[in-house]
Amino acid sequence: MGVSFQQVQKYQKGLNRIGASRLWDICKVLDVLVIYFFEGLSRGGQEDLQPALSSQAIKLAKAIDEIQNDDMNTHFLRLIRSYTKSA
């Protein structure tokens, strides 16, 4: 990634912040989505705190969104909801 050992130590200690482009590089190296580093965090300042979506949920949503047929999208949504209600 082109980061010195000293720079990594500063990131670990919180002395330096990680910029967006550096975070993107880290995600590519680790093969994770950016959301990985924010899972479990809430949207600060809101009364009804909601957890962040998991990377798996985001992948599922993107896959369904790529389907061009609206009826098929609706079908998958109903199917997923039926599984969540039975769990």
N, C-alpha and C positions, 0 to 999 in steps of 0.2 A: 504493500500500500504506500510505501514511500514515507513512512513515519518512523522517526527515531525512537529508541527505547525511552529516552527522557520525555519525549512528547507523550508517549503512551502512559507513562507514570503521571504526568500532569492531568491527562484525561481521567485516569483512575482516581486521583485525589480530588478531582473537581476543580483544579486550579485553572484549567482551560476548558472551554466549551467545544463540543464537536459541531462543526458547521454542517449544513444540509448536504453539501457535495461530499464531504468526508463520510458522513453517515451513509450516503448512497454507496460509496466505495466499500465500506465495511459490510453492508448488506450483500453486495455482489460477492465478496470474498467468502462470507459465511453462508451464502445461498439462502437468505431469509428475506422476507418482506420487511419494509420499514416498520410496519405496524408491530412487528415482533418485539421491538424495544419499548413499545407503549402499551402492551397488553396488560390489562388489570388496572390501568389508570383511569380516573374519571375525568369528566369534562369540568374542570375547576369552576367553582362559583355557582353551579346549578344546584338547586335543592334536591331534585330527584337524580341522584348520581347513577349513571348507567355505565357498566363496564364496556371497555373497547371490544370490538369484534375480534374473534380469533383469526389467525391467518387462514385457517381452513374454511371458515365462514366466508371470508372475502373471496377465496378461490372459487367456492361454490357459487356465490353471487355473480362473479365475473363469467363463469362458465354458462350459467343460465342466461345471462344478459347477451351473450354472443349468439344465442339461438334466435334466428330471424323470425320464426313463426310465433305470433302472439298467443295462439291457442296452445301451442306446445309449452310456452313459458307458464301459462296459467295452469296447465296440467301438472308441471313439475312443482309449482308452488303448492297446489292442493295436495299432491303426494307427500311433500315434505311436511306440511302442516298435519296431515293424517298421522304420520309417524310421531310427531312431537306430542300430539294429544294422547296417543296410546302409551307413551312412555311414562 
